Amino acid sequence: MIGVLRAVCDDAGLAHALNRNGVRCGSETWTAASVRRFRQRHGIAAFDAAQKESQGLLTGEEAARVLGVSTMSVHRLVQGGILPAEQPAPGFPFVIRQSALFLSEVQEAVRRIRLSLPRPLPADPNQLKLF
């Protein structure tokens, strides 16, 4: 999990994501320092902004800015299988390749979002129907 996310998050960002998702560091919460120690102990390289840029990697929020849509729209595109992304576990940030933003199906979905045309939402088995 940390190995995937370190491609787009620094140690503080990783600590935030781990804590937000209830992953514990023993009995303590994660800090940037504890993430750094974990990475070093397991031979995981640190976040490298230059490497992230050269590999064309984006978070969901960054992809949303590039596409000119909301972060929730990006999440829906990923959940709908339209936008390829890697996510180490549910609730954690997406890792999206910038090249995927230019796929024709992604561009068409973004066009529809911008025009506010009907688009499918992910099915939620817990949601009740009004009509």
DSSP file with accessible surface (Angstrom, degrees, kcal/mol):
  #  RESIDUE AA STRUCTURE BP1 BP2  ACC     N-H-->O    O-->H-N    N-H-->O    O-->H-N    TCO  KAPPA ALPHA  PHI   PSI    X-CA   Y-CA   Z-CA
    1    1 A M     >        0   0   93      0, 0.0     4,-2.4     0, 0.0     3,-0.3   0.000 360.0 360.0 360.0 -52.0    0.0    0.0    0.0
    2    2 A I  H  >  +     0   0   13      1,-0.2     4,-2.4     2,-0.2     5,-0.2   0.887 360.0  59.0 -65.0 -34.9    2.7    2.5    1.0
    3    3 A G  H  4 S+     0   0   37      1,-0.2     4,-0.2     2,-0.2    -1,-0.2   0.869 110.9  40.9 -61.9 -36.4    4.8    1.4   -2.0
    4    4 A V  H >4 S+     0   0   40     -3,-0.3     3,-1.3     1,-0.1     4,-0.2   0.937 117.4  46.0 -75.0 -49.7    2.0    2.4   -4.4
    5    5 A L  H >X S+     0   0    1     -4,-2.4     3,-2.1     1,-0.3     4,-1.9   0.786  96.2  72.0 -70.1 -26.2    1.0    5.6   -2.7
    6    6 A R  T 3< S+     0   0   43     -4,-2.4    42,-0.4     1,-0.3    -1,-0.3   0.724  85.0  71.3 -64.9 -13.7    4.5    6.9   -2.2
    7    7 A A  T <4 S+     0   0   19     -3,-1.3    -1,-0.3    -4,-0.2    -2,-0.2   0.772 118.4  16.1 -69.3 -23.3    4.5    7.5   -6.0
    8    8 A V  T <4 S+     0   0   10     -3,-2.1     2,-0.4    -4,-0.2    -2,-0.2   0.459 121.5  61.8-127.1  -6.9    2.1   10.4   -5.5
    9    9 A C     <  -     0   0   17     -4,-1.9    -1,-0.1     4,-0.0    38,-0.1  -0.977  65.6-138.3-127.6 139.7    2.2   11.2   -1.7
   10   10 A D     >  -     0   0   85     -2,-0.4     4,-2.5    36,-0.1     5,-0.2  -0.226  47.3 -87.7 -79.1 179.8    5.0   12.4    0.6
   11   11 A D  H  > S+     0   0   24      1,-0.2     4,-2.5     2,-0.2     5,-0.2   0.874 129.0  51.0 -61.5 -37.9    5.3   10.9    4.1
   12   12 A A  H  > S+     0   0   56      2,-0.2     4,-2.3     1,-0.2    -1,-0.2   0.920 111.4  48.2 -66.0 -41.4    2.9   13.5    5.6
   13   13 A G  H  > S+     0   0   26      2,-0.2     4,-2.4     1,-0.2    -2,-0.2   0.889 111.3  50.5 -64.8 -39.4    0.3   12.7    2.9
   14   14 A L  H  X S+     0   0    0     -4,-2.5     4,-2.7     2,-0.2     5,-0.2   0.923 109.3  50.9 -63.3 -43.3    0.7    9.0    3.5
   15   15 A A  H  X S+     0   0    5     -4,-2.5     4,-2.7     1,-0.2    15,-0.3   0.927 110.3  49.9 -60.6 -43.5    0.3    9.4    7.2
   16   16 A H  H  X S+     0   0  117     -4,-2.3     4,-2.7     1,-0.2    -1,-0.2   0.935 112.2  46.7 -60.5 -47.6   -2.9   11.4    6.6
   17   17 A A  H  X S+     0   0    3     -4,-2.4     4,-1.5     2,-0.2    -2,-0.2   0.906 113.5  48.7 -63.4 -41.6   -4.3    8.7    4.3
   18   18 A L  H  <>S+     0   0    4     -4,-2.7     5,-2.5     2,-0.2    -2,-0.2   0.936 114.7  44.5 -65.0 -44.6   -3.4    5.9    6.6
   19   19 A N  H ><5S+     0   0   47     -4,-2.7     3,-1.7    -5,-0.2    -2,-0.2   0.912 110.1  55.0 -66.7 -42.0   -5.0    7.6    9.6
   20   20 A R  H 3<5S+     0   0  130     -4,-2.7    -1,-0.2     1,-0.3    -2,-0.2   0.836 110.6  47.0 -60.7 -30.8   -8.1    8.6    7.7
   21   21 A N  T 3<5S-     0   0   53     -4,-1.5    -1,-0.3    -5,-0.2    -2,-0.2   0.265 118.2-110.0 -98.2  11.0   -8.7    5.0    6.8
   22   22 A G  T < 5 +     0   0   47     -3,-1.7     2,-0.5     1,-0.2    -3,-0.2   0.652  63.7 150.9  75.9  15.9   -8.1    3.6   10.3
   23   23 A V      < -     0   0   48     -5,-2.5     7,-0.3    -6,-0.2     2,-0.3  -0.706  34.2-148.2 -81.1 126.2   -4.8    1.9    9.6
   24   24 A R        -     0   0  130     -2,-0.5     2,-0.8    -3,-0.1     5,-0.2  -0.693  18.6-143.5-101.9 150.3   -2.8    1.9   12.9
   25   25 A C  B >  S-A   28   0A  40      3,-2.3     3,-1.9    -2,-0.3     2,-0.4  -0.820  77.4 -61.6-104.9  81.6    0.8    2.1   13.6
   26   26 A G  T 3  S-     0   0   71     -2,-0.8    -2,-0.0     1,-0.3     0, 0.0  -0.586 112.3 -29.4  69.6-124.8    0.8   -0.2   16.6
   27   27 A S  T 3  S+     0   0  109     -2,-0.4    -1,-0.3    -3,-0.1     2,-0.2   0.420 129.4  78.7-100.5   1.2   -1.4    1.6   19.1
   28   28 A E  B <  S-A   25   0A 127     -3,-1.9    -3,-2.3     1,-0.1     2,-0.2  -0.549  82.4-107.2-103.8 169.1   -0.5    5.0   17.7
   29   29 A T        -     0   0   73     -5,-0.2     2,-0.2    -2,-0.2    -5,-0.1  -0.550  45.4 -93.7 -88.7 162.5   -1.5    7.1   14.7
   30   30 A W        -     0   0   22     -7,-0.3     2,-0.3   -15,-0.3    -1,-0.1  -0.501  40.5-176.6 -77.2 145.9    0.8    7.6   11.8
   31   31 A T     >  -     0   0   69     -2,-0.2     4,-2.4     1,-0.1     5,-0.2  -0.853  44.0-102.5-128.3 168.1    3.1   10.6   11.5
   32   32 A A  H  > S+     0   0   40     -2,-0.3     4,-2.4     1,-0.2     5,-0.1   0.906 124.3  51.8 -57.7 -38.8    5.4   11.6    8.7
   33   33 A A  H  > S+     0   0   30      2,-0.2     4,-2.5     1,-0.2    -1,-0.2   0.908 108.8  48.3 -67.0 -40.5    8.3   10.3   10.9
   34   34 A S  H  > S+     0   0    7      2,-0.2     4,-2.4     1,-0.2    -1,-0.2   0.880 111.6  50.5 -70.2 -33.4    6.7    6.9   11.5
   35   35 A V  H  X S+     0   0    0     -4,-2.4     4,-2.9     2,-0.2     5,-0.2   0.935 110.1  50.7 -65.1 -44.3    5.9    6.5    7.8
   36   36 A R  H  X S+     0   0  102     -4,-2.4     4,-2.6    -5,-0.2    -2,-0.2   0.936 111.1  47.9 -59.1 -45.1    9.6    7.4    7.0
   37   37 A R  H  X S+     0   0  124     -4,-2.5     4,-2.6     1,-0.2    -1,-0.2   0.922 112.0  49.9 -62.4 -42.3   10.8    4.8    9.5
   38   38 A F  H  X S+     0   0   54     -4,-2.4     4,-1.8     2,-0.2    -2,-0.2   0.940 111.8  48.2 -60.8 -46.9    8.4    2.2    8.0
   39   39 A R  H  <>S+     0   0   15     -4,-2.9     5,-2.8     1,-0.2     4,-0.5   0.929 113.0  47.5 -59.3 -46.9    9.6    3.0    4.5
   40   40 A Q  H ><5S+     0   0  122     -4,-2.6     3,-0.9     1,-0.2    -1,-0.2   0.908 110.5  51.6 -63.7 -41.0   13.3    2.7    5.5
   41   41 A R  H 3<5S+     0   0  168     -4,-2.6    -1,-0.2     1,-0.2    -2,-0.2   0.834 117.5  39.5 -63.9 -32.3   12.7   -0.5    7.4
   42   42 A H  T 3<5S-     0   0  108     -4,-1.8    -1,-0.2    -5,-0.2    -2,-0.2   0.296 112.7-113.8-104.4  10.0   11.0   -2.1    4.3
   43   43 A G  T < 5 +     0   0   71     -3,-0.9     2,-0.5    -4,-0.5    -3,-0.2   0.822  61.4 153.1  66.2  33.3   13.3   -0.6    1.7
   44   44 A I      < -     0   0   39     -5,-2.8    -1,-0.2    -6,-0.2    -2,-0.1  -0.837  42.9-123.3 -98.6 127.3   10.6    1.6    0.1
   45   45 A A        -     0   0   55     -2,-0.5     3,-0.1     1,-0.1     2,-0.1  -0.235  27.4-107.0 -65.8 156.7   11.9    4.7   -1.6
   46   46 A A        -     0   0   48      1,-0.2    -1,-0.1   -39,-0.0   -36,-0.1  -0.341  46.7 -77.6 -77.9 162.9   10.6    8.2   -0.6
   47   47 A F        -     0   0   62    -38,-0.1     2,-0.4    -2,-0.1    -1,-0.2  -0.359  46.0-164.7 -57.7 138.7    8.2   10.3   -2.6
   48   48 A D     >  -     0   0   76    -42,-0.4     4,-2.6   -41,-0.1     5,-0.2  -0.934  12.1-163.5-134.1 107.6   10.0   12.0   -5.5
   49   49 A A  H  > S+     0   0   60     -2,-0.4     4,-2.4     1,-0.2     5,-0.2   0.872  92.6  52.3 -60.6 -38.0    8.2   14.8   -7.2
   50   50 A A  H  > S+     0   0   68      2,-0.2     4,-2.7     1,-0.2    -1,-0.2   0.912 111.1  46.9 -65.8 -40.5   10.5   14.7  -10.3
   51   51 A Q  H  > S+     0   0   62      2,-0.2     4,-2.2     1,-0.2    -2,-0.2   0.909 110.3  53.3 -66.3 -41.6    9.8   11.0  -10.7
   52   52 A K  H  X>S+     0   0   28     -4,-2.6     5,-2.4     1,-0.2     4,-0.5   0.938 113.1  43.6 -57.8 -46.7    6.1   11.5  -10.3
   53   53 A E  H ><5S+     0   0  163     -4,-2.4     3,-1.1     1,-0.2    -2,-0.2   0.927 112.4  51.3 -66.9 -43.2    6.1   14.1  -13.0
   54   54 A S  H 3<5S+     0   0   98     -4,-2.7    -1,-0.2     1,-0.3    -2,-0.2   0.839 113.0  46.2 -66.1 -29.8    8.3   12.1  -15.4
   55   55 A Q  H 3<5S-     0   0   85     -4,-2.2    -1,-0.3    -5,-0.2    -2,-0.2   0.509 110.7-124.3 -87.6  -5.6    6.1    9.0  -15.0
   56   56 A G  T <<5 +     0   0   14     -3,-1.1    42,-3.9    -4,-0.5     2,-0.4   0.893  50.8 163.7  66.5  42.0    2.9   11.2  -15.5
   57   57 A L  E   < +B   97   0B  10     -5,-2.4     2,-0.3    40,-0.2    40,-0.2  -0.760  11.5 178.9 -98.2 140.8    1.3   10.1  -12.2
   58   58 A L  E     -B   96   0B  18     38,-2.7    38,-3.1    -2,-0.4     2,-0.2  -0.956  25.5-127.1-135.0 153.6   -1.6   12.1  -10.7
   59   59 A T     >  -     0   0   16     -2,-0.3     4,-2.6    36,-0.2     5,-0.2  -0.466  41.8-101.1 -84.3 170.3   -3.9   11.8   -7.7
   60   60 A G  H  > S+     0   0    1     34,-0.5     4,-2.3     1,-0.2     5,-0.1   0.897 124.8  51.9 -59.3 -40.4   -7.6   11.9   -8.2
   61   61 A E  H  > S+     0   0   86      2,-0.2     4,-1.9     1,-0.2    -1,-0.2   0.907 110.3  47.4 -64.1 -42.3   -7.7   15.6   -7.2
   62   62 A E  H  > S+     0   0   46      2,-0.2     4,-2.3     1,-0.2    -2,-0.2   0.913 111.1  51.4 -66.3 -41.2   -5.0   16.5   -9.7
   63   63 A A  H  X S+     0   0    0     -4,-2.6     4,-2.7     1,-0.2    -2,-0.2   0.903 107.3  54.2 -61.8 -39.9   -6.7   14.5  -12.4
   64   64 A A  H  X>S+     0   0    4     -4,-2.3     5,-2.0     1,-0.2     4,-1.5   0.918 108.4  48.8 -60.8 -43.1   -9.9   16.5  -11.6
   65   65 A R  H  <5S+     0   0  176     -4,-1.9    -2,-0.2     2,-0.2    -1,-0.2   0.922 112.3  48.0 -63.0 -43.5   -8.1   19.8  -12.1
   66   66 A V  H  <5S+     0   0   71     -4,-2.3    -2,-0.2     1,-0.2    -1,-0.2   0.918 116.6  42.9 -63.2 -42.2   -6.6   18.7  -15.4
   67   67 A L  H  <5S-     0   0    5     -4,-2.7    -1,-0.2    -5,-0.2    -2,-0.2   0.665 107.5-125.7 -78.5 -18.4  -10.0   17.5  -16.7
   68   68 A G  T  <5S+     0   0   51     -4,-1.5     2,-0.3     1,-0.3    -3,-0.2   0.838  72.6 108.5  75.4  32.7  -11.8   20.5  -15.3
   69   69 A V  S   <S-     0   0   22     -5,-2.0    -1,-0.3    -6,-0.2    -2,-0.1  -0.797  74.6 -81.7-129.3 175.1  -14.4   18.4  -13.4
   70   70 A S     >  -     0   0   62     -2,-0.3     4,-1.7     1,-0.1     5,-0.1  -0.355  34.4-116.5 -76.2 160.5  -15.0   17.7   -9.7
   71   71 A T  H  > S+     0   0   48      1,-0.2     4,-2.4     2,-0.2     5,-0.2   0.879 117.9  57.0 -61.5 -37.9  -13.0   15.2   -7.7
   72   72 A M  H  > S+     0   0  101      1,-0.2     4,-2.5     2,-0.2    -1,-0.2   0.891 103.1  54.1 -62.8 -36.9  -16.3   13.3   -7.2
   73   73 A S  H  > S+     0   0    6      2,-0.2     4,-2.3     1,-0.2    -1,-0.2   0.911 107.7  50.0 -63.3 -39.7  -16.7   13.1  -11.0
   74   74 A V  H  X S+     0   0    0     -4,-1.7     4,-2.5     2,-0.2    -2,-0.2   0.934 109.5  51.5 -63.6 -43.1  -13.2   11.5  -11.2
   75   75 A H  H  X S+     0   0   49     -4,-2.4     4,-3.1     1,-0.2    -2,-0.2   0.919 110.5  48.9 -59.8 -41.6  -14.2    9.0   -8.5
   76   76 A R  H  X S+     0   0   84     -4,-2.5     4,-2.2     2,-0.2     6,-0.2   0.885 109.3  51.8 -66.4 -38.3  -17.3    8.1  -10.5
   77   77 A L  H  <>S+     0   0    8     -4,-2.3     5,-2.2     2,-0.2     6,-1.6   0.906 113.5  44.6 -64.8 -39.5  -15.3    7.7  -13.7
   78   78 A V  H ><5S+     0   0   25     -4,-2.5     3,-1.8     4,-0.2    -2,-0.2   0.950 114.1  48.5 -68.0 -48.4  -12.9    5.3  -11.9
   79   79 A Q  H 3<5S+     0   0  120     -4,-3.1    -2,-0.2     1,-0.3    -1,-0.2   0.841 109.5  54.1 -61.4 -32.5  -15.7    3.4  -10.2
   80   80 A G  T 3<5S-     0   0   55     -4,-2.2    -1,-0.3    -5,-0.2    -2,-0.2   0.437 115.1-116.4 -81.3  -1.3  -17.5    3.1  -13.5
   81   81 A G  T < 5S+     0   0   66     -3,-1.8    -3,-0.2     2,-0.2    -2,-0.1   0.633  87.9 110.6  77.7  13.2  -14.5    1.6  -15.2
   82   82 A I  S   <S+     0   0   52     -5,-2.2    -4,-0.2    -6,-0.2    24,-0.2   0.883  74.0  44.8 -85.7 -42.5  -14.1    4.5  -17.6
   83   83 A L  S    S-     0   0    2     -6,-1.6    -1,-0.2    -9,-0.2    -2,-0.2  -0.904  85.8-134.3-107.2 113.6  -10.9    6.0  -16.1
   84   84 A P        +     0   0   70      0, 0.0    13,-0.4     0, 0.0     2,-0.3  -0.443  38.9 155.6 -66.7 137.0   -8.2    3.5  -15.3
   85   85 A A        -     0   0   39     11,-0.1     2,-0.4    -7,-0.1    11,-0.2  -0.982  38.5-126.5-156.1 157.4   -6.6    4.0  -11.9
   86   86 A E  B     +C   95   0C 106      9,-2.7     9,-2.8    -2,-0.3     0, 0.0  -0.921  25.1 175.7-109.1 134.9   -4.8    2.1   -9.2
   87   87 A Q        -     0   0   69     -2,-0.4     7,-0.1     7,-0.2    -2,-0.0  -0.950  23.5-150.8-139.2 117.5   -6.0    2.2   -5.7
   88   88 A P  S    S-     0   0   42      0, 0.0    -1,-0.1     0, 0.0     6,-0.1   0.800  80.0 -13.5 -63.2 -27.8   -4.3    0.1   -3.1
   89   89 A A  S >  S-     0   0   27      4,-0.2     3,-2.0   -88,-0.1     0, 0.0  -0.960  90.8 -72.9-164.7 155.2   -7.4   -0.3   -1.0
   90   90 A P  T 3  S+     0   0  115      0, 0.0    -3,-0.0     0, 0.0     0, 0.0  -0.257 117.6  25.8 -54.8 138.6  -10.9    1.3   -0.8
   91   91 A G  T 3  S+     0   0   39      1,-0.3     3,-0.1    -4,-0.0   -71,-0.0   0.241  97.3 110.2  92.0 -12.8  -10.8    4.8    0.7
   92   92 A F  S <  S-     0   0   10     -3,-2.0    -1,-0.3     1,-0.1   -74,-0.0  -0.566  79.6 -82.2 -92.5 160.8   -7.2    5.5   -0.3
   93   93 A P        -     0   0   22      0, 0.0     2,-0.2     0, 0.0    -4,-0.2  -0.201  44.2-117.5 -60.0 149.6   -6.1    8.0   -3.0
   94   94 A F        -     0   0    6     -7,-0.1     2,-0.5    -3,-0.1   -34,-0.5  -0.588  14.0-146.3 -81.0 149.3   -6.2    6.9   -6.6
   95   95 A V  B     -C   86   0C  12     -9,-2.8    -9,-2.7    -2,-0.2     2,-0.4  -0.986  25.9-177.3-115.5 115.7   -3.0    6.8   -8.7
   96   96 A I  E     -B   58   0B   0    -38,-3.1   -38,-2.7    -2,-0.5     2,-0.4  -0.944  25.7-129.2-120.8 134.7   -3.9    7.8  -12.2
   97   97 A R  E >>  -B   57   0B 136     -2,-0.4     3,-1.4   -13,-0.4     4,-0.6  -0.683  17.8-135.5 -80.6 132.3   -1.6    8.0  -15.3
   98   98 A Q  G >4 S+     0   0   80    -42,-3.9     3,-1.5    -2,-0.4     4,-0.4   0.866 103.5  63.1 -57.3 -34.9   -1.9   11.3  -17.0
   99   99 A S  G >4 S+     0   0   87    -43,-0.3     3,-1.4     1,-0.3    -1,-0.3   0.820  92.4  65.1 -61.9 -27.8   -2.1    9.5  -20.4
  100  100 A A  G X4 S+     0   0    9     -3,-1.4     3,-1.5     1,-0.3    -1,-0.3   0.774  87.6  69.5 -67.1 -23.0   -5.3    7.9  -19.3
  101  101 A L  G << S+     0   0    0     -3,-1.5    -1,-0.3    -4,-0.6    -2,-0.2   0.730  96.1  54.3 -66.8 -18.6   -7.0   11.3  -19.2
  102  102 A F  G <  S+     0   0  130     -3,-1.4    -1,-0.3    -4,-0.4    -2,-0.2   0.347  75.4 123.9-101.0   6.6   -6.8   11.4  -23.0
  103  103 A L  S <> S-     0   0   63     -3,-1.5     4,-2.7     1,-0.1     3,-0.3  -0.401  70.7-121.7 -63.6 143.1   -8.6    8.1  -23.7
  104  104 A S  H  > S+     0   0   92      1,-0.2     4,-2.6     2,-0.2     5,-0.2   0.893 111.3  51.1 -59.3 -39.6  -11.5    8.7  -26.0
  105  105 A E  H  > S+     0   0   99      2,-0.2     4,-2.0     1,-0.2    -1,-0.2   0.871 111.6  48.3 -68.3 -32.4  -14.0    7.2  -23.5
  106  106 A V  H  > S+     0   0    0     -3,-0.3     4,-2.7    -6,-0.2     5,-0.2   0.940 111.9  48.9 -69.4 -46.6  -12.7    9.4  -20.7
  107  107 A Q  H  X S+     0   0   80     -4,-2.7     4,-2.4     1,-0.2    -2,-0.2   0.907 112.0  49.0 -60.9 -40.1  -12.9   12.5  -22.9
  108  108 A E  H  X S+     0   0   80     -4,-2.6     4,-2.3    -5,-0.2    -1,-0.2   0.917 111.3  49.3 -66.0 -42.5  -16.4   11.7  -24.0
  109  109 A A  H  X S+     0   0   15     -4,-2.0     4,-2.3    -5,-0.2    -2,-0.2   0.922 111.6  49.1 -63.8 -40.2  -17.5   11.2  -20.3
  110  110 A V  H  X S+     0   0    2     -4,-2.7     4,-2.9     2,-0.2     5,-0.2   0.912 108.7  53.4 -66.2 -39.9  -15.9   14.5  -19.3
  111  111 A R  H  X S+     0   0  111     -4,-2.4     4,-1.9     1,-0.2    -2,-0.2   0.941 110.3  47.5 -59.3 -44.4  -17.7   16.2  -22.2
  112  112 A R  H  <>S+     0   0   87     -4,-2.3     5,-2.6     1,-0.2     4,-0.4   0.891 111.0  51.2 -65.4 -38.6  -21.0   14.8  -21.0
  113  113 A I  H ><5S+     0   0   20     -4,-2.3     3,-1.4     1,-0.2    -1,-0.2   0.944 110.1  48.9 -62.9 -47.2  -20.2   15.9  -17.4
  114  114 A R  H 3<5S+     0   0  146     -4,-2.9    -1,-0.2     1,-0.3    -2,-0.2   0.835 113.3  46.8 -62.7 -33.4  -19.4   19.4  -18.6
  115  115 A L  T 3<5S-     0   0   99     -4,-1.9    -1,-0.3    -5,-0.2    -2,-0.2   0.438 110.5-125.3 -85.6  -0.9  -22.6   19.6  -20.6
  116  116 A S  T < 5 +     0   0   97     -3,-1.4    -3,-0.2    -4,-0.4    -2,-0.1   0.836  52.7 161.2  57.7  35.6  -24.5   18.2  -17.6
  117  117 A L      < -     0   0   58     -5,-2.6    -1,-0.2    -6,-0.2    -2,-0.0  -0.511  52.4 -80.9 -79.1 155.6  -25.9   15.4  -19.7
  118  118 A P        +     0   0  105      0, 0.0    -1,-0.1     0, 0.0    -5,-0.0  -0.306  56.0 178.7 -58.0 137.4  -27.3   12.3  -17.9
  119  119 A R        -     0   0   93     -3,-0.1     2,-0.1    -6,-0.0   -10,-0.0  -0.990  33.4 -98.3-139.8 148.2  -24.5    9.9  -16.9
  120  120 A P        -     0   0  117      0, 0.0   -40,-0.1     0, 0.0     3,-0.0  -0.396  33.5-151.5 -70.1 138.7  -24.7    6.7  -15.0
  121  121 A L        -     0   0  105     -2,-0.1     3,-0.1     1,-0.1   -44,-0.0  -0.799  33.7 -88.6-102.1 154.4  -24.0    6.8  -11.3
  122  122 A P        -     0   0   57      0, 0.0     2,-0.2     0, 0.0    -1,-0.1  -0.337  48.8-109.9 -61.7 139.4  -22.5    3.9   -9.5
  123  123 A A        -     0   0  101     -3,-0.0     3,-0.1     2,-0.0     0, 0.0  -0.521  28.6-162.6 -72.2 136.7  -25.2    1.5   -8.2
  124  124 A D    >   -     0   0   80     -2,-0.2     3,-1.8     1,-0.1    -1,-0.0  -0.957   8.9-160.1-121.9 109.2  -25.6    1.5   -4.4
  125  125 A P  T 3  S+     0   0  122      0, 0.0    -1,-0.1     0, 0.0    -2,-0.0   0.718  92.2  57.0 -63.9 -16.1  -27.5   -1.5   -3.1
  126  126 A N  T 3  S+     0   0  139      2,-0.1     2,-0.4    -3,-0.1    -3,-0.0   0.524  83.9 100.3 -90.6  -7.3  -28.3    0.4    0.1
  127  127 A Q    <   -     0   0  141     -3,-1.8     2,-0.2     1,-0.0    -3,-0.1  -0.684  66.9-140.3 -84.6 130.0  -30.0    3.3   -1.7
  128  128 A L        -     0   0  156     -2,-0.4     2,-0.3     1,-0.1    -2,-0.1  -0.588  16.1-119.3 -86.0 149.7  -33.8    3.2   -1.7
  129  129 A K        -     0   0  188     -2,-0.2    -1,-0.1     1,-0.1     0, 0.0  -0.681  11.9-157.5 -89.0 138.5  -35.8    4.2   -4.7
  130  130 A L              0   0  157     -2,-0.3    -1,-0.1     1,-0.1    -2,-0.0   0.799 360.0 360.0 -81.3 -32.3  -38.2    7.1   -4.3
  131  131 A F              0   0  232      0, 0.0    -1,-0.1     0, 0.0    -2,-0.0  -0.914 360.0 360.0-123.4 360.0  -40.4    6.2   -7.3
